[in-house]
């Protein structure tokens, strides 16, 4: 029987006193008590952010896999590893603090690395529709902030929701 995989994505740049990391740890600890067979994976993009996509990354990403050079394959390897980790998870906990009304830049870099056409979503050019390829996952979003944002000033939660809906829930 396959072990249940729980991916915890931490995004706070704070090494100590991070509310989002503390809340995430509390949830994960409690969850693991009830799921002792869980394989818990921590991806801390606050401490170790993925590289921001650049011109070569975009070129490699939009080159058909069979036409990529070895240099392109090597350049996309860290992104591919993040995608494999994400797709391999059954449950995902996102600990995303609100920075300046939105997500931390390192979380945006993570999103840019895992939201890739043909890997985590498909695009039908004729019908102009998207479909998520990361189906069957459950996720929890933890988004603490220093103040209570209004719908007009909260760009954090909607961005997280849109990205993860794209990956798993949108139907073509």
Phi and psi in degrees as a GROMACS rama.xvg file:
@    title "Ramachandran Plot"
@    xaxis  label "Phi"
@    yaxis  label "Psi"
@TYPE xy
-70.8583  133.71  UNK-2
-69.9643  144.453  UNK-3
-72.6607  133.71  UNK-4
-109.027  126.984  UNK-5
-114.503  115.958  UNK-6
-99.0886  120.3  UNK-7
-105.383  115.947  UNK-8
-104.791  111.59  UNK-9
-100.342  138.822  UNK-10
-127.473  -2.84895  UNK-11
-70.4901  138.568  UNK-12
-82.2089  -9.32958  UNK-13
-77.3397  128.088  UNK-14
-80.5538  -29.2893  UNK-15
-130.821  153.659  UNK-16
63.843  26.0349  UNK-17
-80.5859  116.332  UNK-18
-64.5232  -43.7686  UNK-19
-62.8078  -41.2012  UNK-20
-68.2851  -38.2951  UNK-21
-63.866  -45.9143  UNK-22
-64.3819  -41.0159  UNK-23
-62.0923  -45.137  UNK-24
-61.6479  -42.3106  UNK-25
-59.9659  -45.4158  UNK-26
-63.6365  -48.7623  UNK-27
-62.0348  -43.3667  UNK-28
-59.4677  -45.3746  UNK-29
-65.6157  -41.1053  UNK-30
-64.7678  -42.3827  UNK-31
-66.7534  -27.4644  UNK-32
-61.3805  -34.0438  UNK-33
-93.4997  -7.97587  UNK-34
-133.158  72.5449  UNK-35
-65.1972  -18.1092  UNK-36
-89.1651  9.30088  UNK-37
-71.4332  142.812  UNK-38
-100.644  109.346  UNK-39
-96.3642  122.185  UNK-40
-116.954  128.508  UNK-41
-107.388  124.346  UNK-42
-114.502  105.842  UNK-43
-100.922  92.4614  UNK-44
-83.078  -5.3524  UNK-45
-73.9795  -40.4167  UNK-46
-85.2224  -42.0655  UNK-47
-125.738  77.3817  UNK-48
-70.9274  145.357  UNK-49
-70.1259  159.731  UNK-50
-64.6325  143.284  UNK-51
-70.6542  138.255  UNK-52
-59.0994  142.443  UNK-53
-128.106  -172.462  UNK-54
-57.1578  -46.8406  UNK-55
-67.0853  -37.8335  UNK-56
-59.6495  -46.6516  UNK-57
-62.2567  -43.9676  UNK-58
-60.6627  -45.3663  UNK-59
-64.4459  -42.5227  UNK-60
-62.4501  -39.5732  UNK-61
-91.6246  4.80477  UNK-62
-87.5881  132.461  UNK-63
-53.3024  137.975  UNK-64
-50.3533  -39.4839  UNK-65
-71.6037  -14.052  UNK-66
-104.214  2.0468  UNK-67
-74.0859  140.813  UNK-68
-77.1593  167.239  UNK-69
-61.3539  -35.6563  UNK-70
-62.7218  -41.5529  UNK-71
-64.3158  -44.3738  UNK-72
-59.7758  -46.0253  UNK-73
-64.3986  -38.0695  UNK-74
-67.4825  -35.526  UNK-75
-85.9706  -6.49614  UNK-76
-56.5024  -43.8894  UNK-77
-62.1327  -39.0932  UNK-78
-65.3196  -43.0486  UNK-79
-60.3381  -39.0957  UNK-80
-65.0782  -41.1791  UNK-81
-63.6703  -40.4927  UNK-82
-64.6073  -45.4063  UNK-83
-59.7065  -41.838  UNK-84
-63.6851  -44.4459  UNK-85
-64.3285  -48.3664  UNK-86
-67.0433  -27.129  UNK-87
-78.3445  -12.0699  UNK-88
-83.7098  143.3  UNK-89
-91.3744  -35.8339  UNK-90
-128.745  144.225  UNK-91
-131.764  128.695  UNK-92
-112.366  121.363  UNK-93
-106.893  117.36  UNK-94
-104.338  98.5965  UNK-95
-125.897  100.642  UNK-96
-71.5801  156.322  UNK-97
-87.4737  120.938  UNK-98
-115.227  121.132  UNK-99
50.6588  47.1281  UNK-100
72.0002  4.69589  UNK-101
-141.995  -165.068  UNK-102
-83.9961  155.888  UNK-103
-62.2275  147.907  UNK-104
-58.9208  -34.7451  UNK-105
-67.2787  -30.7196  UNK-106
-70.8765  -38.269  UNK-107
-61.0342  -40.1757  UNK-108
-62.277  -39.0484  UNK-109
-62.5453  -48.129  UNK-110
-58.0903  -46.0921  UNK-111
-61.8177  -28.8001  UNK-112
-80.9789  -26.4787  UNK-113
-102.861  -18.1659  UNK-114
-89.9194  90.7959  UNK-115
-131.295  130.958  UNK-116
-58.4612  135.603  UNK-117
84.0341  -14.4521  UNK-118
-108.124  -51.9273  UNK-119
-120.75  -9.0957  UNK-120
-152.634  155.182  UNK-121
-114.603  149.885  UNK-122
-127.654  122.675  UNK-123
-93.8876  108.666  UNK-124
-67.1334  -32.8416  UNK-125
-72.0471  -46.4907  UNK-126
-90.0162  -9.75073  UNK-127
55.0929  50.1482  UNK-128
-123.514  155.602  UNK-129
-114.677  149.346  UNK-130
-142.393  132.872  UNK-131
-74.6075  143.63  UNK-132
-107.148  -3.39494  UNK-133
-102.589  60.5077  UNK-134
-84.6152  164.791  UNK-135
78.7554  15.1384  UNK-136
-105.45  151.365  UNK-137
-116.778  141.899  UNK-138
-136.709  154.999  UNK-139
-127.15  130.109  UNK-140
-108.879  123.654  UNK-141
-112.494  114.696  UNK-142
-130.989  78.2246  UNK-143
-74.3374  152.822  UNK-144
-145.253  161.559  UNK-145
-73.2715  -19.3837  UNK-146
-137.11  169.601  UNK-147
-89.1518  107.54  UNK-148
-74.6344  154.737  UNK-149
-96.0114  164.737  UNK-150
-55.8217  -30.1468  UNK-151
-75.7748  -20.1636  UNK-152
-115.79  3.5633  UNK-153
-102.335  102.839  UNK-154
-103.188  -4.86848  UNK-155
-74.1554  -62.728  UNK-156
-61.4101  -45.9085  UNK-157
-60.9467  -37.9088  UNK-158
-64.7095  -43.8941  UNK-159
-61.6253  -45.2336  UNK-160
-62.4452  -45.2817  UNK-161
-62.3241  -47.4762  UNK-162
-61.5821  -46.4252  UNK-163
-77.1547  -24.2893  UNK-164
-68.5465  -40.2262  UNK-165
-58.8638  -42.6523  UNK-166
-71.9716  -29.8924  UNK-167
-126.828  -23.9381  UNK-168
-113.835  -23.5913  UNK-169
-69.2914  132.735  UNK-170
-107.541  143.591  UNK-171
